[in-house]
Amino acid sequence: HLAFCHCEHEPLGECETVAEPSGALVIYLVFYKLSNNKTDIIDPPGRSDAKHSEHLSPPGARSVLSPKEALRLMQNPAPVGNPPENPTPAPDDDLISFNKNPSTHQPREATAPAPDPEIGSSKERNKAILIYKIIANGVEFYDGKRKWYGVKDDFHALYNKYYFIKADNGETTIKAYIRIIDESEAISKKTKGNIDMRKTGNYSLTTIKLFNETTLAPKRGEKISEQEKAWIDLATTGALIFAEKYEGEAIQYDVNSMYIYEMLKKEASWPVASGKFHTIDVSLVEKWTKFPYGIYKATIDRNSPKKSLQCTRYLRYNPHGIYTHYDLESAKRNGLKVYLINESPNALIYERNVRITGKDMFGEWGNILYNIKKEGGTAGKVSKALLVSLWGALCEQRNGQNYGTHPRIKPFLLASTRKTISEIVKPLGDQVKRIHTDGFIVVGRVNLKTGKEIGELKLEKRGICTVKNCITVTWKPPYPEIPNLITNSLPNFEKIQQDKEQNTKLAVKRKPPKRFDINLPNEIIIEILQHLRTQNDSLCGNNELLFP
């Protein structure tokens, strides 16, 4: 549209049309001063600069930042004041406080939840479940009454009528619908109707609704600036993953509900508002064993001879040199040297007044679901799915944009889990042959306490393990323990030696003391032993045989 002045001059300017949330249209007139060709923006009455900026840059208008662009953005001067040039470490807890008495973040009062605009509106309460499955050249749909076929564009037309739930791999849409209805009825009965996927949709939407109803944190974190987002994105790295080639007997342990444990544990706290950028004197870090809660530009020495290793048994390196305080503390504990990069800013600090405890943020949500999970059954299965779905939904990104309500927690949650698993495997040293996220494979004798509670270890597998790399791991049943045919007692193994070319080499000990080495495949040895068991008296006599 063009706005023209009814006079002899040229057009005064152009108008920009922006959609308001209410659907109304706001027209901005850009008037050109004829005298000096400068531009003034005339705002509508009552519109603040913040609102103006917000609507001039509607969601989705930003381009996705590449790592290089993000790094350039991080070079911008800190928008807030830096701490003193030479802050002194606090003697009591070895922490540097940039605010001696920061106000503690006050959780919102636990009141009756307001309807969630995305989930609980009256319009969406009437939505039905629609199961879909991607097939060749289209999509298969099933709503419990009829099945039909369409294309991906149909999702837009169906959005206001249905909750979309994808069928599992190898599952038909009809079976998926029956499963979802059964799960919905089971969890609804267990919670007296407080959780019902027939009213909320898939696992992610359901767990978000329960979280919003129970959390004492703000339902949505404070808006993230471009610079803060760049730091958060570059500090976000995956789980601790490590592998060393191995073949032989081994045991695999996992941590029960590790991510949930990290979210709920007593000492946990999570940022819900903007941090502050600081420039820290690089010479101070040498004596630190603990770091203020935040993100840092730093380098960590590599003790490993293989400089290309992304992960060791105790640390995951960040290719961008952007680490959380958890990472730097783990590096220090493992004897690695940490150096802050001498740039401004080189730290993004989240003080206590912008963080909330794990108990206040996730406590009630976690207790409800974890107690149902421990009871097992269909409701327990649903609770497990709801537990593992939340943090991903809170930190969700699409096309480089934050869609989750609390994306700030992501780098800290991932780093906290890496720190926890590294502390568990540290005493085991070279016995650890593989680490992946919340589990690890260990060889030899270990004294590890196991349990069923959240955060405790569980023995997942035991057997003959072949570790080729961090992804490829195969398991076979353990070597058979064959008792002595005369005494019916287990033998004392003198030697079991692995030989890849000859399969397995068994050293057999006999009395009177004569020693023979038998090189036969396991299958033949087992056949011989089974035959000996049936023919014990006639073949063995009074000789005592020890079979490994």
C-alpha positions in Angstrom: 0.0 0.0 0.0 1.1 3.6 -0.6 0.1 6.6 1.4 0.1 9.8 -0.8 0.1 13.3 0.3 -2.6 15.4 -1.5 -0.2 18.2 -2.4 2.5 19.0 -5.0 5.2 17.0 -3.2 6.2 13.4 -3.9 4.6 10.6 -1.9 5.3 10.9 1.8 6.3 7.3 2.3 5.3 3.7 2.5 3.2 1.8 5.1 4.1 -1.5 6.5 1.3 -3.8 7.5 2.0 -6.1 10.5 -0.4 -8.7 11.9 -1.3 -8.1 15.6 -2.0 -11.1 17.8 -5.7 -10.1 17.9 -5.8 -10.1 14.1 -6.0 -6.3 13.8 -3.8 -4.5 11.4 -1.4 -1.8 12.4 -0.2 0.5 9.7 3.1 2.2 10.2 3.7 5.3 8.1 7.3 6.2 7.4 7.4 9.9 6.6 10.4 11.4 4.9 11.5 14.8 5.9 11.8 16.7 2.7 14.5 19.0 4.2 17.2 16.5 5.1 15.9 13.2 3.8 16.0 11.6 7.3 13.4 9.1 8.3 11.1 9.3 11.4 9.0 6.3 12.5 5.6 7.4 13.7 4.3 4.8 16.2 0.6 4.3 16.9 -0.6 5.8 20.2 0.2 3.7 23.2 2.7 1.4 21.4 6.0 1.0 23.3 9.4 0.6 21.6 9.6 -3.0 22.8 6.3 -3.9 21.2 7.3 -2.0 18.1 10.5 -4.0 17.8 8.7 -7.3 18.6 6.2 -6.9 15.8 8.6 -5.6 13.2 10.4 -9.0 13.7 7.7 -11.6 13.7 8.6 -15.2 14.7 10.4 -17.0 12.0 11.8 -13.9 10.4 15.3 -14.5 11.8 17.7 -16.6 9.7 19.5 -19.5 11.3 22.9 -18.7 12.6 25.9 -20.8 11.5 28.5 -21.5 14.2 30.8 -18.9 12.6 28.1 -16.3 12.6 27.2 -17.2 16.2 30.9 -16.8 17.2 31.0 -13.4 15.6 27.9 -12.4 17.4 29.5 -13.5 20.7 32.2 -10.9 20.2 29.8 -8.1 20.8 30.6 -6.1 23.9 28.8 -7.1 27.0 25.5 -5.2 27.3 25.8 -4.9 31.0 28.5 -3.8 33.4 31.5 -6.1 34.0 32.5 -7.1 37.4 35.6 -5.6 39.1 38.8 -6.3 37.1 40.3 -8.4 39.9 37.5 -10.0 41.9 38.6 -11.9 45.0 37.6 -15.5 45.5 35.2 -15.9 48.4 37.0 -17.9 51.1 34.1 -19.9 52.3 33.1 -21.8 49.2 35.8 -21.0 46.6 33.2 -19.2 44.5 33.4 -15.7 43.0 30.3 -13.7 43.7 29.5 -11.0 41.2 26.6 -9.9 43.4 27.3 -10.3 47.1 23.7 -10.5 48.1 21.7 -11.4 45.0 18.0 -11.7 45.6 16.8 -15.2 45.4 14.5 -16.0 42.5 11.0 -16.2 43.9 8.9 -19.2 42.6 5.4 -18.3 41.7 2.7 -19.4 44.2 1.1 -22.8 43.6 -2.4 -21.8 42.6 -5.0 -23.4 40.5 -3.6 -23.6 37.0 -5.0 -21.3 34.4 -6.0 -22.8 31.1 -3.0 -23.4 28.9 -3.5 -21.4 25.7 -1.8 -24.1 23.7 -3.4 -27.1 25.3 -6.3 -26.3 27.5 -8.5 -24.0 25.4 -12.1 -25.1 25.0 -11.5 -25.4 21.3 -8.6 -27.9 21.7 -10.4 -29.8 24.4 -12.7 -31.1 21.7 -9.9 -32.4 19.6 -9.7 -36.1 18.8 -6.8 -38.5 18.5 -5.5 -39.0 14.9 -2.9 -41.6 14.3 -0.7 -41.2 11.3 2.0 -43.1 9.5 4.3 -41.9 6.7 4.1 -44.3 3.7 5.3 -44.2 0.2 4.0 -41.1 -1.6 1.8 -40.0 1.3 0.4 -40.4 4.8 -2.0 -42.9 6.2 -4.5 -41.6 8.8 -6.8 -43.3 11.3 -9.1 -41.6 13.8 -10.6 -44.6 15.4 -13.5 -44.8 13.0 -12.1 -44.7 9.5 -8.8 -44.9 7.7 -7.8 -42.7 4.8 -4.8 -41.6 2.8 -3.5 -38.2 2.2 -0.4 -36.0 1.8 1.7 -34.0 4.2 -0.1 -30.8 3.4 -3.3 -32.3 4.9 -1.8 -31.7 8.4 -2.6 -28.0 8.1 -6.2 -28.6 7.4 -6.6 -31.2 10.1 -4.8 -29.3 12.9 -7.8 -27.7 14.5 -9.7 -30.9 14.7 -7.1 -33.5 15.8 -4.1 -34.3 18.0 -1.5 -35.9 15.8 0.3 -39.1 17.1 2.7 -41.0 15.0 2.5 -44.8 15.0 5.6 -46.7 16.2 7.8 -48.4 13.7 6.3 -51.8 12.7 2.9 -50.8 14.1 -0.2 -50.3 12.1 -2.3 -47.2 12.6 -5.2 -49.3 14.0 -3.0 -51.0 16.6 -1.4 -47.6 17.5 -4.9 -46.1 18.1 -5.9 -49.0 20.3 -2.6 -48.7 22.2 -3.0 -45.0 22.8 -6.6 -45.4 24.0 -5.5 -48.2 26.4 -2.6 -46.1 27.7 -4.9 -43.0 28.1 -7.5 -44.9 30.0 -4.8 -46.5 32.3 -3.1 -43.3 33.2 -6.4 -41.5 33.5 -7.7 -44.1 36.0 -4.4 -44.0 38.0 -4.5 -40.2 38.3 -8.3 -39.9 38.7 -8.5 -38.0 35.4 -5.7 -35.5 36.0 -3.7 -37.0 33.1 -5.6 -38.1 30.0 -4.0 -38.1 26.6 -7.4 -38.2 24.9 -7.7 -34.6 26.1 -4.1 -33.5 25.6 -2.6 -35.4 22.8 0.9 -37.0 22.5 3.4 -37.6 25.3 5.1 -34.2 24.9 1.9 -32.2 25.1 0.6 -34.2 28.0 3.8 -33.9 30.1 4.0 -30.2 29.3 0.5 -29.7 30.6 1.2 -31.6 33.8 4.5 -29.6 34.2 2.6 -26.3 33.8 0.1 -27.3 36.4 2.6 -28.3 39.0 5.8 -26.2 38.6 6.6 -23.2 40.7 8.8 -21.8 37.9 7.4 -19.3 35.3 5.6 -21.1 32.6 7.9 -19.5 30.1 11.4 -18.3 30.6 12.4 -14.7 30.0 13.0 -13.8 26.3 16.5 -14.7 25.1 18.6 -12.2 23.2 20.5 -13.1 20.1 23.8 -12.9 21.9 22.7 -15.1 24.8 21.2 -17.6 22.3 24.5 -17.8 20.5 26.3 -18.7 23.7 23.7 -21.2 24.8 23.7 -23.0 21.4 27.5 -23.3 21.2 27.7 -24.5 24.8 25.2 -27.3 24.0 27.0 -30.5 23.3 25.8 -34.1 23.5 26.3 -36.9 26.0 29.6 -38.3 27.2 30.5 -41.0 24.7 33.7 -43.1 24.8 34.8 -46.5 23.5 37.9 -48.7 23.5 38.1 -51.9 21.5 37.6 -54.9 23.6 36.4 -58.5 23.4 35.7 -60.7 26.5 33.5 -60.9 29.6 32.0 -57.7 30.7 29.1 -56.1 32.6 26.9 -53.1 31.6 25.5 -50.7 34.2 23.0 -48.0 33.6 21.8 -45.1 35.8 18.1 -45.3 36.6 16.2 -42.3 35.0 19.4 -40.2 34.9 18.0 -37.1 33.3 15.1 -37.0 35.7 17.5 -37.5 38.6 19.6 -34.5 37.4 16.5 -32.3 37.0 15.2 -33.1 40.5 18.3 -33.5 42.7 18.7 -31.3 45.7 21.6 -29.2 44.6 20.2 -28.6 41.1 19.1 -25.2 39.9 18.1 -24.0 36.5 18.2 -20.6 34.8 14.8 -19.1 33.9 15.9 -15.5 33.1 18.7 -13.7 31.3 22.3 -14.0 32.6 24.9 -11.2 32.6 28.0 -11.0 30.5 31.3 -10.5 32.3 34.9 -10.2 31.5 36.9 -12.2 34.0 40.6 -11.8 34.7 42.1 -15.0 33.1 44.8 -15.2 35.8 42.1 -15.9 38.5 40.9 -19.2 37.1 44.2 -21.0 37.8 43.3 -21.4 41.5 39.6 -22.1 41.0 38.1 -25.5 41.8 34.5 -24.3 41.5 33.1 -21.8 38.9 30.2 -19.5 39.2 27.1 -20.9 37.4 27.3 -20.0 33.8 29.0 -20.4 30.4 32.6 -19.6 29.6 34.9 -19.1 26.7 37.8 -21.4 27.6 40.3 -24.0 26.4 41.1 -27.3 28.2 44.4 -29.1 27.8 44.3 -32.6 26.3 46.3 -35.3 28.2 45.3 -37.9 25.6 47.9 -38.6 23.0 45.1 -38.7 20.4 44.4 -35.1 20.0 41.4 -35.8 17.7 39.4 -37.6 20.5 36.2 -35.7 21.1 35.6 -37.5 24.4 37.7 -39.1 27.0 36.4 -41.3 29.9 35.8 -38.1 31.9 35.2 -35.2 29.6 33.6 -34.1 26.3 35.6 -31.4 24.5 33.7 -28.5 22.8 35.0 -27.7 19.3 34.0 -24.0 19.8 35.7 -23.6 23.2 32.4 -22.8 24.9 31.9 -24.7 28.2 29.5 -24.7 31.2 30.8 -24.4 34.7 30.1 -28.2 35.1 32.6 -29.0 32.3 35.3 -26.8 33.7 34.9 -28.3 37.2 35.1 -31.8 35.8 38.3 -30.9 33.8 39.9 -29.5 37.0 39.0 -32.6 39.0 40.6 -34.8 36.4 43.9 -32.9 36.5 43.4 -30.9 33.3 44.4 -27.3 32.9 41.7 -24.8 32.1 42.4 -21.4 30.5 39.9 -18.6 30.0 40.1 -16.9 26.7 41.3 -13.3 27.1 38.3 -11.7 25.3 35.5 -9.4 26.3 33.1 -10.8 27.3 34.4 -14.3 28.3 31.7 -15.4 30.7 27.9 -15.5 30.9 26.9 -15.8 34.5 23.5 -16.8 35.9 23.3 -15.6 39.5 20.9 -17.1 42.1 18.3 -14.5 41.5 17.7 -15.8 37.9 17.7 -19.5 38.8 15.1 -21.8 40.4 15.8 -25.0 42.3 15.1 -28.4 40.7 12.7 -29.2 43.5 10.6 -26.0 42.8 10.7 -26.5 39.1 10.3 -30.2 38.6 9.6 -31.7 42.1 5.8 -32.3 42.0 5.8 -33.2 38.4 8.6 -35.8 38.9 7.1 -37.3 42.0 3.7 -37.9 40.5 5.1 -39.6 37.4 8.0 -41.5 39.0 5.7 -43.1 41.7 3.4 -44.3 38.9 6.3 -45.6 36.9 7.6 -47.7 39.8 4.2 -49.5 40.0 4.6 -50.8 36.5 1.8 -51.9 34.2 0.4 -49.8 31.3 0.2 -46.7 33.5 3.8 -47.2 34.5 4.9 -47.4 30.8 3.1 -44.2 30.0 4.7 -42.4 33.0 8.1 -43.4 31.8 7.4 -41.9 28.4 6.1 -38.7 30.0 9.2 -38.5 32.2 11.7 -38.7 29.3 9.7 -36.4 27.1 9.7 -33.2 29.2 13.2 -31.8 28.9 13.2 -32.2 25.1 9.9 -30.4 24.9 11.1 -27.6 27.1 14.2 -27.1 25.0 12.7 -27.8 21.6 14.2 -26.0 18.6 12.8 -25.9 15.0 14.9 -24.5 12.2 17.3 -22.9 14.7 14.5 -21.1 16.6 13.5 -21.8 20.2 10.0 -23.2 20.5 10.4 -24.7 24.0 9.5 -22.6 27.0 12.8 -23.1 28.9 15.6 -23.5 26.4 18.3 -22.1 28.9 18.4 -25.3 30.8 19.6 -27.5 27.9 23.4 -27.0 28.0 23.4 -27.2 31.8 21.3 -30.4 32.0 23.5 -32.2 29.4 26.7 -31.0 31.1 25.4 -32.1 34.5 24.7 -35.6 33.3 28.2 -35.8 31.8 29.6 -34.7 35.1 27.7 -37.3 37.0 28.6 -40.3 34.8 32.3 -39.2 34.8 32.3 -39.2 38.6 30.9 -42.7 38.6 33.4 -44.2 36.2 36.5 -42.3 37.5 37.4 -44.8 40.2 37.2 -47.7 37.7 39.9 -46.3 35.4 40.9 -48.5 32.4 38.3 -51.1 33.4 35.7 -49.0 31.6 35.6 -49.9 27.9 32.6 -48.0 26.8 30.5 -45.0 28.0 27.3 -43.9 26.3 25.0 -41.2 27.9 23.7 -42.9 31.1 25.4 -46.3 30.8 28.9 -47.9 30.7 30.6 -51.3 30.2 33.2 -52.4 32.7 35.5 -55.5 32.8 36.9 -57.3 35.8 35.7 -57.2 39.3 34.0 -54.1 40.5 32.2 -53.2 43.7 29.3 -51.0 42.6 26.1 -50.6 44.6 22.9 -51.1 42.6 19.3 -50.3 43.3 15.9 -49.5 41.9 15.6 -45.9 42.9 16.0 -42.9 40.7 19.7 -42.1 40.2 20.9 -45.5 41.4 22.9 -48.0 39.2 21.2 -51.1 37.7 23.0 -54.1 36.2 21.7 -54.1 32.7 23.7 -56.9 30.9 26.4 -59.5 31.6 28.1 -61.7 29.1 30.7 -61.9 26.3 31.0 -58.4 24.9 32.6 -57.1 21.7 33.2 -53.4 21.6 34.2 -52.2 18.1 33.4 -48.5 18.6 31.0 -46.3 20.6 28.1 -47.4 18.4 28.8 -51.1 17.5 28.6 -53.4 20.6 27.5 -57.0 20.5 26.7 -59.4 23.3 26.7 -63.2 23.7 25.8 -65.3 26.6 28.6 -65.7 29.3 30.9 -68.7 29.2 29.0 -71.7 30.7 30.0 -72.7 34.3 30.2 -76.5 34.2 30.6 -78.2 37.6 33.1 -81.0 38.3 31.5 -84.3 37.4 32.6 -86.1 40.6 32.2 -83.4 43.3 29.5 -81.3 41.6 31.4 -78.2 42.5 32.6 -75.3 40.3 36.2 -75.5 39.2 38.9 -73.0 40.0 39.8 -71.6 36.6 43.6 -71.6 36.1 43.6 -70.1 32.7 41.1 -68.8 30.1 42.8 -67.2 27.2 41.1 -65.5 24.2 42.4 -66.2 20.7 40.5 -64.7 17.8 41.9 -67.1 15.2 41.3 -70.3 17.2 38.1 -69.0 18.9 38.8 -70.0 22.5 41.8 -71.6 24.1 41.0 -73.6 27.3 43.7 -74.7 29.7 42.6 -78.0 31.3 44.2 -79.2 34.5 44.2 -82.9 35.4 45.3 -85.1 38.3 47.9 -86.7 38.4 49.5 -83.5 37.4 49.8 -83.6 33.6 48.9 -80.6 31.6 47.4 -80.6 28.1 46.3 -77.7 25.9 43.2 -78.4 23.9 42.5 -76.1 21.0 38.8 -76.8 20.0 35.8 -74.7 19.2 33.4 -74.1 22.2 30.7 -76.1 20.5 32.8 -79.3 20.4 34.0 -78.9 24.0 30.4 -78.5 25.2 29.3 -81.7 23.3 32.2 -83.6 24.9 31.2 -82.4 28.3 27.6 -83.3 27.9 28.6 -86.8 26.8 30.9 -87.2 29.7 28.1 -86.2 32.1 26.0 -89.1 30.8 28.8 -91.6 30.8 30.6 -90.4 34.0 31.0 -93.7 35.9 32.2 -95.8 33.0 34.5 -93.2 31.4 35.9 -91.3 34.3 36.2 -93.8 37.1 37.7 -92.3 40.2 39.7 -89.6 38.3 38.8 -86.1 39.2 38.4 -83.9 36.2 38.2 -80.1 36.2 36.5 -78.6 33.2 36.5 -74.8 32.8 
